[in-house]
Amino acid sequence: MVDASGGATRAERPATATGPDGSTHAIFRLAPGEDSGSDTLGRYRYQAEVAARDCLAMLTQDAIDFIVCEWHEDFVVAFTDGSVELVSVKHREENQGTWTLVKLCKSGGLTHLFDRWCACECAANVRLRLATNAAMSPAKDNADLLTRMCGPGPEITDGLSAMVDTIARQMLKVRWEEPYDNVPETPKVPLADIQIPAGFADKVRQFLTVLEISCDPPQRAYITDVNIQSLLVPVVEQLQLAHVDTEATYRNIVDRIESANRDESDRGQLAAYIADPSRVRYSTQMQQRIGRRSITRDVLRAEMAYASAQLAAFPRGQVPLVAPGGAKLNRKLLRGLVPSDEAAFAERLRSAWYATWSERRSGLAGDDTDLLNLSTDVLEVVFECKRHARSQTQDGSAYGSTMNDLLTQRLKVDGLSTPPPFLVKNQHLLGLAYQLCDECLFYFSENFDADGEAS
């Protein structure tokens, strides 16, 4: 994260490089800075709001897998193709002017990003982004020129070698005051006399090819409104979510990011582990640490705040859809001696679920997982009700009616172990249960051949 001046702070290096899980990876030698002052708290909030921009994009973009908030520095965007992006956020007050090359290297996070990239062993799947609200200095051979020389396909290549030498010397100068592990220590001499260690300039050149400097984030005074109106509202519309309180939802999301960012139980950077394709082999403890700091689609959907307006069983403004199938459900209800009027209502609720799911599903690859998770929670309640109903009847007696009564009583949105992916009511959960019954995932009686038995 950032200190009150906009630069990264560092405490003394710990006595050992061993991480909480016993790891000796170099990334654990980065010691977190101290929190101080209301201005710093405001900058923490700003950083969380910049991270929220990527989180909101994740709701409608399959390319983003999850986002991890590191303990004292910024955040990491993990993509479904295995690549990651390390993002450093730097806020600059309007009266502080533009970024110069010198300031970018010292307090603007450039040296810090370089150090983090090296800690990730300069892996080919790692790219970098410096996100700031301030503009770059347009002066000759300055920060604006640097931004145009960055990335795999730079806009300008003339003078790149001179720019690399300038950045290398500035980073070596910064190293005199801050103990970056991956920046060599050199004698304190005038800037022009600094001898660049062998291989360091080449590494800086490679660093620039994976770096993006972005001035997209708005000023701190405006970022909340911009994020809500330009990002969250379009997400809500695209996902066709009903009755979402956008302001409360945005507050929830930013609060959740802040909570992950400042979890006192997880001190240490995780970027190197997230970037490693073999991370699935890490210890359970490390997986849990990453999990506690991860922001996923499910986490974001759980933070959705809804207005108190009642949700209709069938989506308004369209001809009600009738769910296909239903014959197997009817046979199972009949075998379980569920009254005919209740069976007819069950079929209506199945159609209500079908219509709602058809309208609210996002169309992204995650829909199948969302439906599987919700179905699993519903089936857990279904089988609890079935066991209870069976225990209340004599051997061989029909228990379907009792089971159906228990389902109506117990299958509630508030009782689910995980929140649904979008706003639903209890009737929709019952409709999903009846759909799962029609798919032969459970019965209202002892199992039988629902395909071969006529209604």
FIMARBA-315784 format. One record per residue (C-alpha): residue number from 1; residue in one letter; x, y, z. Coordinates in Angstrom, 3 decimals, decimal comma. Layout:
    n  res        c1        c2        c3
  NUM    a         X         Y         Z
...
//
This chain:
    n  res        c1        c2        c3
    1    m     0,000     0,000     0,000
    2    v     0,996     3,642     0,087
    3    d     2,256     5,975     2,782
    4    a     1,048     9,511     3,411
    5    s     3,350    10,926     0,754
    6    g     2,150     8,509    -1,889
    7    g     5,238     6,272    -1,682
    8    a     5,746     2,789    -0,329
    9    t     7,054     2,527     3,241
   10    r     9,273    -0,252     4,567
   11    a    10,100    -1,340     8,079
   12    e    13,358    -3,012     9,004
   13    r    13,922    -6,350     7,343
   14    p    12,805    -9,276     9,543
   15    a    15,433   -11,522    11,041
   16    t    14,388   -14,459     8,888
   17    a    13,009   -14,829     5,384
   18    t    10,799   -17,718     6,437
   19    g     7,096   -17,119     5,820
   20    p     4,197   -18,107     8,097
   21    d     3,868   -21,461     6,314
   22    g     7,574   -22,270     6,554
   23    s     8,361   -20,996     3,054
   24    t    11,713   -19,344     2,453
   25    h    10,692   -17,544    -0,731
   26    a    12,292   -14,117    -1,138
   27    i     8,927   -12,398    -1,296
   28    f     8,538   -12,819     2,464
   29    r    11,526   -10,515     3,029
   30    l     9,310    -7,551     2,125
   31    a     8,249    -6,032     5,404
   32    p     4,921    -4,168     5,642
   33    g     4,746    -0,480     6,356
   34    e     2,954     1,168     9,246
   35    d    -0,486     2,729     9,058
   36    s    -0,588     6,331    10,245
   37    g    -2,842     9,313     9,865
   38    s    -6,227    10,003     8,356
   39    d    -4,609    10,944     5,055
   40    t    -3,095     7,473     4,859
   41    l    -6,500     5,938     5,590
   42    g    -7,915     7,980     2,728
   43    r    -5,233     6,638     0,432
   44    y    -5,966     3,081     1,543
   45    r    -9,596     3,694     0,644
   46    y    -8,567     5,073    -2,735
   47    q    -6,469     1,991    -3,415
   48    a    -9,461    -0,217    -2,562
   49    e   -11,642     1,806    -4,929
   50    v    -9,123     1,347    -7,751
   51    a    -9,140    -2,396    -7,046
   52    a   -12,952    -2,252    -7,155
   53    r   -12,717    -1,190   -10,812
   54    d   -11,077    -4,510   -11,694
   55    c   -13,465    -6,392    -9,420
   56    l   -16,499    -4,926   -11,182
   57    a   -14,989    -5,827   -14,557
   58    m   -14,645    -9,413   -13,320
   59    l   -18,439    -9,689   -12,981
   60    t   -18,909    -9,458   -16,744
   61    q   -15,539   -10,596   -18,128
   62    d   -14,577   -14,246   -18,258
   63    a   -10,895   -13,378   -18,697
   64    i   -10,465   -12,389   -15,019
   65    d   -10,387   -15,361   -12,647
   66    f    -9,966   -13,669    -9,261
   67    i    -8,234   -10,753    -7,542
   68    v    -5,978   -11,009    -4,500
   69    c    -5,393    -8,095    -2,117
   70    e    -1,899    -8,206    -0,672
   71    w    -1,228    -7,213     2,893
   72    h     0,687    -4,009     2,439
   73    e     1,016    -3,547    -1,276
   74    d    -1,633    -3,146    -3,909
   75    f    -3,379    -6,111    -5,561
   76    v    -2,912    -8,931    -8,059
   77    v    -5,278    -9,736   -10,934
   78    a    -5,248   -13,449   -11,829
   79    f    -6,512   -14,360   -15,286
   80    t    -8,074   -17,591   -16,486
   81    d    -5,211   -18,142   -18,957
   82    g    -2,742   -18,422   -16,067
   83    s    -1,241   -14,956   -16,409
   84    v    -1,249   -12,411   -13,590
   85    e    -0,971    -8,647   -13,369
   86    l     0,650    -6,950   -10,383
   87    v    -0,988    -3,576    -9,851
   88    s     0,522    -0,726    -7,860
   89    v    -1,786     2,198    -7,028
   90    k    -0,413     5,695    -6,490
   91    h    -2,627     8,651    -5,662
   92    r    -1,344    12,181    -6,203
   93    e    -3,150    15,292    -5,025
   94    e    -4,076    17,799    -7,722
   95    n    -1,778    20,457    -6,251
   96    q     1,239    18,110    -6,457
   97    g     1,478    18,393   -10,217
   98    t     2,446    15,748   -12,743
   99    w     4,734    12,753   -12,307
  100    t     8,361    13,198   -13,350
  101    l    10,757    10,329   -13,999
  102    v    12,550    11,038   -10,731
  103    k     9,326    11,026    -8,714
  104    l     8,017     7,916   -10,486
  105    c    11,112     5,978    -9,484
  106    k    11,248     7,287    -5,919
  107    s     7,680     7,736    -4,647
  108    g     5,640     6,684    -7,654
  109    g     6,139     2,983    -7,204
  110    l     8,269     2,196   -10,255
  111    t    11,190     0,797    -8,262
  112    h     8,775    -1,039    -6,010
  113    l     7,042    -2,677    -8,987
  114    f    10,424    -3,682   -10,401
  115    d    11,330    -5,300    -7,087
  116    r     8,023    -7,216    -6,958
  117    w     8,484    -8,408   -10,536
  118    c    11,977    -9,691    -9,711
  119    a    10,563   -11,431    -6,625
  120    c     8,297   -13,286    -9,053
  121    e    11,469   -14,378   -10,865
  122    c    10,549   -12,191   -13,868
  123    a     8,182   -14,963   -14,936
  124    a     6,830   -14,818   -18,472
  125    n     3,217   -14,912   -17,260
  126    v     3,607   -11,779   -15,092
  127    r     2,819    -8,285   -16,286
  128    l     2,701    -5,019   -14,363
  129    r     0,508    -1,958   -14,083
  130    l     1,156     1,331   -12,332
  131    a    -2,269     2,937   -11,852
  132    t    -2,356     6,613   -10,891
  133    n    -4,801     9,481   -11,021
  134    a    -2,085    11,987   -12,001
  135    a    -0,763    12,807   -15,462
  136    m     2,796    12,260   -16,633
  137    s     5,166    15,186   -17,140
  138    p     5,244    16,153   -20,838
  139    a     8,742    17,649   -20,548
  140    k    11,377    16,342   -22,952
  141    d    12,674    12,828   -22,146
  142    n    10,394    12,632   -19,125
  143    a     7,551    10,505   -17,718
  144    d     5,148    10,933   -20,632
  145    l     7,798     9,602   -23,003
  146    l     8,383     6,653   -20,671
  147    t     4,703     5,619   -20,832
  148    r     4,944     5,502   -24,619
  149    m     8,023     3,276   -24,435
  150    c     6,382     0,684   -22,189
  151    g     4,648    -2,553   -23,089
  152    p     5,314    -5,356   -25,581
  153    g     4,491    -3,070   -28,536
  154    p     5,789     0,370   -27,530
  155    e     4,651     3,462   -29,430
  156    i     8,187     4,888   -29,407
  157    t    11,478     2,997   -29,534
  158    d    13,915     5,772   -30,511
  159    g    15,940     6,683   -27,440
  160    l    14,907     3,548   -25,528
  161    s    18,473     2,689   -24,504
  162    a    18,978     6,155   -23,027
  163    m    15,655     5,848   -21,165
  164    v    16,671     2,442   -19,788
  165    d    19,948     3,866   -18,472
  166    t    18,109     6,803   -16,874
  167    i    15,597     4,538   -15,129
  168    a    18,352     2,146   -14,020
  169    r    20,363     4,965   -12,429
  170    q    17,303     6,407   -10,709
  171    m    16,457     2,979    -9,241
  172    l    20,033     2,519    -8,048
  173    k    19,805     5,916    -6,362
  174    v    16,527     4,973    -4,674
  175    r    18,286     1,848    -3,386
  176    w    20,595     4,021    -1,281
  177    e    17,646     4,904     0,956
  178    e    15,346     1,861     0,687
  179    p    16,447    -1,784     0,989
  180    y    14,941    -3,294    -2,151
  181    d    16,197    -6,866    -2,346
  182    n    16,350    -6,988    -6,137
  183    v    18,055    -3,648    -6,806
  184    p    21,868    -3,819    -6,456
  185    e    23,605    -1,606    -3,909
  186    t    26,106     0,821    -5,433
  187    p    28,369     3,560    -3,985
  188    k    26,794     6,963    -3,370
  189    v    28,135     9,154    -6,141
  190    p    26,651    11,828    -8,433
  191    l    23,853    10,403   -10,576
  192    a    25,836    10,611   -13,808
  193    d    28,745     8,721   -12,216
  194    i    26,682     5,734   -11,009
  195    q    28,119     2,565   -12,532
  196    i    25,271     0,332   -13,662
  197    p    26,026    -3,266   -12,573
  198    a    26,358    -5,856   -15,321
  199    g    23,000    -7,174   -16,468
  200    f    20,936    -4,627   -14,526
  201    a    20,145    -2,409   -17,529
  202    d    19,021    -5,476   -19,507
  203    k    16,660    -6,431   -16,702
  204    v    15,260    -2,875   -16,600
  205    r    14,720    -3,041   -20,363
  206    q    12,807    -6,317   -19,949
  207    f    10,839    -4,745   -17,101
  208    l     9,597    -1,964   -19,373
  209    t     8,266    -4,510   -21,884
  210    v     5,776    -5,892   -19,307
  211    l     4,859    -2,541   -17,728
  212    e     1,787    -0,391   -18,336
  213    i     1,446     3,060   -16,786
  214    s    -2,243     3,939   -16,551
  215    c    -3,676     7,347   -15,698
  216    d    -7,278     6,129   -15,930
  217    p    -8,331     6,129   -12,234
  218    p   -10,214     9,345   -11,330
  219    q    -9,241    11,737    -8,558
  220    r   -10,025    10,600    -5,029
  221    a   -12,879    13,105    -4,741
  222    y   -14,661    11,667    -7,776
  223    i   -13,748     7,990    -7,954
  224    t   -16,761     6,756    -5,960
  225    d   -19,331     8,418    -8,207
  226    v   -17,451     7,485   -11,381
  227    n   -17,153     3,842   -10,360
  228    i   -20,839     3,567    -9,459
  229    q   -22,217     5,296   -12,536
  230    s   -19,686     4,155   -15,155
  231    l   -18,955     0,633   -13,914
  232    l   -21,421    -0,762   -11,365
  233    v   -24,654     0,482   -12,979
  234    p   -23,745    -1,043   -16,390
  235    v   -22,845    -4,338   -14,647
  236    v   -26,229    -4,438   -12,926
  237    e   -27,952    -3,752   -16,239
  238    q   -25,919    -6,322   -18,165
  239    l   -26,563    -9,025   -15,571
  240    q   -30,241    -7,973   -15,437
  241    l   -30,251    -7,793   -11,657
  242    a   -33,424    -6,420   -10,094
  243    h   -33,799    -4,019    -7,147
  244    v   -30,046    -3,536    -6,581
  245    d   -29,102    -0,662    -4,285
  246    t   -25,999     0,430    -6,201
  247    e   -24,609     2,790    -3,560
  248    a   -24,926     0,230    -0,762
  249    t   -23,539    -2,496    -3,012
  250    y   -20,520    -0,387    -3,931
  251    r   -19,823     0,381    -0,262
  252    n   -20,034    -3,326     0,542
  253    i   -17,580    -4,236    -2,212
  254    v   -15,022    -1,589    -1,247
  255    d   -15,347    -2,531     2,436
  256    r   -14,759    -6,172     1,533
  257    i   -11,629    -5,256    -0,449
  258    e   -10,338    -3,158     2,450
  259    s   -10,974    -6,024     4,841
  260    a    -8,949    -8,385     2,667
  261    n    -6,208    -5,779     2,280
  262    r    -5,693    -5,276     5,978
  263    d    -6,153    -8,715     7,441
  264    e    -3,649    -8,780    10,289
  265    s    -3,401   -12,581    10,138
  266    d    -1,708   -12,601     6,721
  267    r     1,443   -10,514     6,627
  268    g     3,457   -11,047     3,486
  269    q     3,116   -10,728    -0,234
  270    l     1,550   -13,544    -2,204
  271    a     2,208   -12,428    -5,789
  272    a     4,930   -14,994    -6,441
  273    y     2,675   -17,822    -5,376
  274    i    -0,274   -16,615    -7,416
  275    a     1,954   -16,305   -10,483
  276    d     3,289   -19,843   -10,105
  277    p     1,281   -22,267   -12,315
  278    s     2,044   -25,062    -9,827
  279    r     0,434   -23,181    -6,918
  280    v    -2,139   -25,940    -6,472
  281    r     0,648   -27,971    -4,900
  282    y     1,280   -25,484    -2,108
  283    s     0,374   -26,295     1,459
  284    t    -3,193   -26,064     2,668
  285    q    -2,118   -23,167     4,861
  286    m    -0,829   -21,210     1,888
  287    q    -3,991   -21,966    -0,092
  288    q    -6,062   -20,693     2,822
  289    r    -3,993   -17,513     3,058
  290    i    -4,540   -16,791    -0,611
  291    g    -8,223   -17,678    -0,275
  292    r    -8,768   -15,221     2,584
  293    r    -7,402   -12,427     0,432
  294    s    -9,141   -13,416    -2,787
  295    i   -12,048   -11,507    -4,288
  296    t   -14,080   -13,803    -6,556
  297    r   -17,353   -13,454    -8,434
  298    d   -19,118   -15,284    -5,620
  299    v   -17,688   -12,858    -3,060
  300    l   -18,865    -9,879    -5,118
  301    r   -22,346   -11,311    -5,616
  302    a   -22,614   -11,908    -1,890
  303    e   -22,022    -8,167    -1,364
  304    m   -24,939    -7,171    -3,607
  305    a   -27,420    -5,099    -1,611
  306    y   -31,039    -5,182    -2,658
  307    a   -33,833    -2,709    -2,095
  308    s   -36,817    -3,855    -0,067
  309    a   -39,106    -4,107    -3,084
  310    q   -40,753    -7,507    -3,372
  311    l   -39,506    -9,700    -6,177
  312    a   -42,182   -11,193    -8,421
  313    a   -42,283   -14,960    -8,930
  314    f   -42,319   -14,413   -12,712
  315    p   -40,263   -11,619   -14,334
  316    r   -42,465    -8,640   -15,130
  317    g   -43,049    -7,257   -18,588
  318    q   -42,965   -10,454   -20,598
  319    v   -45,134   -13,446   -21,437
  320    p   -44,630   -16,034   -18,642
  321    l   -42,428   -18,911   -19,709
  322    v   -43,537   -22,487   -19,141
  323    a   -40,754   -24,864   -18,184
  324    p   -40,264   -27,777   -20,550
  325    g   -40,729   -31,304   -19,205
  326    g   -42,593   -31,939   -15,969
  327    a   -43,904   -35,456   -16,577
  328    k   -41,410   -37,107   -14,247
  329    l   -42,098   -34,592   -11,495
  330    n   -45,828   -35,278   -11,814
  331    r   -45,292   -39,042   -11,542
  332    k   -43,098   -38,655    -8,481
  333    l   -45,549   -36,365    -6,710
  334    l   -48,338   -38,784    -7,551
  335    r   -46,369   -41,773    -6,193
  336    g   -45,643   -39,799    -3,001
  337    l   -49,362   -39,026    -2,558
  338    v   -48,861   -35,284    -2,786
  339    p   -52,343   -33,706    -3,278
  340    s   -53,158   -32,736    -6,868
  341    d   -53,563   -29,023    -6,102
  342    e   -50,123   -28,950    -4,461
  343    a   -48,704   -30,832    -7,442
  344    a   -50,163   -28,214    -9,792
  345    f   -48,609   -25,440    -7,675
  346    a   -45,269   -27,265    -7,768
  347    e   -45,399   -27,186   -11,563
  348    r   -46,114   -23,448   -11,504
  349    l   -43,146   -22,828    -9,224
  350    r   -40,930   -24,922   -11,513
  351    s   -41,895   -22,594   -14,377
  352    a   -41,251   -19,551   -12,165
  353    w   -37,711   -20,800   -11,536
  354    y   -37,201   -21,567   -15,226
  355    a   -38,320   -18,070   -16,262
  356    t   -36,211   -16,340   -13,626
  357    w   -33,072   -18,355   -14,382
  358    s   -33,515   -17,744   -18,103
  359    e   -33,650   -13,978   -17,518
  360    r   -31,022   -13,549   -14,793
  361    r   -28,214   -15,847   -15,916
  362    s   -25,211   -13,813   -17,063
  363    g   -24,354   -15,843   -20,161
  364    l   -20,768   -16,273   -18,903
  365    a   -18,975   -19,548   -18,310
  366    g   -19,525   -19,215   -14,572
  367    d   -23,283   -19,784   -14,925
  368    d   -22,889   -23,572   -14,826
  369    t   -20,887   -23,372   -11,615
  370    d   -23,393   -20,961   -10,065
  371    l   -26,269   -23,321   -10,874
  372    l   -24,342   -26,333    -9,581
  373    n   -23,563   -24,593    -6,277
  374    l   -27,138   -23,429    -5,796
  375    s   -28,524   -26,841    -6,746
  376    t   -26,179   -28,515    -4,251
  377    d   -27,428   -26,276    -1,436
  378    v   -31,050   -26,953    -2,403
  379    l   -30,501   -30,714    -2,582
  380    e   -28,922   -30,665     0,869
  381    v   -32,165   -29,277     2,289
  382    v   -34,238   -31,660     0,145
  383    f   -32,549   -34,753     1,553
  384    e   -32,787   -33,432     5,108
  385    c   -36,539   -33,090     4,578
  386    k   -36,743   -36,538     3,004
  387    r   -34,940   -38,191     5,914
  388    h   -37,175   -36,439     8,410
  389    a   -40,377   -37,293     6,508
  390    r   -39,357   -40,934     6,143
  391    s   -38,619   -41,170     9,874
  392    q   -42,147   -39,921    10,644
  393    t   -43,900   -42,678     8,687
  394    q   -44,180   -46,420     9,071
  395    d   -42,185   -48,663     6,759
  396    g   -43,725   -48,738     3,323
  397    s   -46,045   -45,782     3,910
  398    a   -46,052   -42,827     1,518
  399    y   -44,199   -39,831     2,901
  400    g   -44,233   -37,503    -0,109
  401    s   -46,857   -35,152     1,250
  402    t   -44,984   -34,740     4,546
  403    m   -41,746   -34,221     2,655
  404    n   -43,347   -31,540     0,474
  405    d   -44,662   -29,739     3,579
  406    l   -41,170   -29,784     5,105
  407    l   -39,649   -28,410     1,915
  408    t   -42,051   -25,472     1,984
  409    q   -41,106   -24,784     5,592
  410    r   -37,346   -25,234     5,393
  411    l   -36,167   -24,262     1,905
  412    k   -35,513   -20,551     2,454
  413    v   -33,063   -18,130     0,877
  414    d   -31,802   -17,064     4,302
  415    g   -31,040   -20,677     5,186
  416    l   -28,665   -21,388     2,303
  417    s   -24,993   -21,895     3,107
  418    t   -23,981   -19,544     0,254
  419    p   -25,952   -16,636    -1,243
  420    p   -27,648   -17,205    -4,625
  421    p   -25,872   -15,644    -7,639
  422    f   -28,745   -13,152    -8,033
  423    l   -31,858   -12,058    -6,160
  424    v   -34,388   -14,873    -5,758
  425    k   -37,248   -15,577    -3,382
  426    n   -38,206   -18,735    -1,539
  427    q   -40,655   -19,707    -4,270
  428    h   -37,816   -19,814    -6,789
  429    l   -35,842   -22,200    -4,587
  430    l   -38,859   -24,504    -4,413
  431    g   -39,163   -24,255    -8,177
  432    l   -35,523   -25,258    -8,556
  433    a   -36,098   -28,187    -6,200
  434    y   -39,026   -29,382    -8,333
  435    q   -36,859   -28,991   -11,449
  436    l   -34,162   -31,146    -9,853
  437    c   -36,829   -33,714    -9,053
  438    d   -37,940   -33,685   -12,696
  439    e   -34,295   -34,370   -13,580
  440    c   -34,452   -37,457   -11,310
  441    l   -32,005   -36,152    -8,707
  442    f   -34,444   -37,098    -5,938
  443    y   -37,886   -38,643    -5,376
  444    f   -40,885   -38,024    -3,123
  445    s   -41,020   -41,745    -2,442
  446    e   -38,765   -44,738    -2,721
  447    n   -37,015   -44,758    -6,094
  448    f   -38,825   -46,185    -9,094
  449    d   -38,622   -46,056   -12,903
  450    a   -40,091   -42,612   -13,603
  451    d   -39,468   -43,014   -17,330
  452    g   -41,439   -46,197   -17,751
  453    e   -44,442   -45,398   -15,586
  454    a   -47,411   -43,649   -17,179
  455    s   -48,963   -40,653   -15,450
//
